[in-house]
């Protein structure tokens, strides 16, 4: 079995492609300091709970389009004037993000950086007129208002970069990739709806509104970032504190408090030795 280079960077495995998921590249884009701490320094970041409802809507949408995969267009696409698009028949394992670096899964080895970039792609549609493949991403939300869903806003830039990276991987794997990526949003409705328990009280149903968004991918930034990540592997020191990062601010404050308490304990020890008034911040047994 071939040796794999996963998790934190290991100098002993420098010649083996280092597996970096598209989500970790996104972490790098948001904060180089936190990325270095986790992937070079080995300090794991605080995890987030899984969004299981979102994962399930992705799964159900994939199944919906599976019925037409490799055969014909889906009525939803025809409704949007895109009857020339059909769900592309690609390996199911390409959707599995947790195993992206394994043989046959969705990744590409970038030789200049020796980084294996990959992830789990939601879907791919084929343009039957041009032969191009298009990255498709399924998203779910539940808005407090009925405002139009767009890809505007700080956090949604990550969605765009996700589509960029998946289009880049597909292209590097030798496929003819269209510049347009598609987002299919399902928005859980609640306004004007009085409940969700079905006639059979063992079940409940939520209704979703669909939104179709086209996005023009930009892959020009990806190789530069991969080389920057490679450059980090030669540094024994984390980049400076990122004052725009909540995790950095928290860790910095924690370190300051730790230093304060250590100094207070030292003052407490000195007070015990000299009979001075003890520090009010140190609990005495």
Secondary structure, 3 states (H helix, E strand, C coil): CCCCECCCCCHHHCCCCEEEEHHHHHHHHHCHHHHHHHHHCCCCCCCCCCCHHHHHHHHHHHHHHHCCCCCCCCHHHHHCCCCCEEECCCCHHHHCHHHCCCCCCCEEEECCCCEEEECCCCEEEEECCCCCEEEEEEEEECCCCCCCCCCCCCCCHHHHHHHHHHHHHHHHCCCCECCEEEEEEEEECCCCCCCCECCCCCCECCCEEEEEEEEECCCCCHHHHHHHHHHHCCCCCCCCCCCCCHHHHHHHHHHHHHHHHHHHHHHHHHHHHHCCCCCCCCCCC
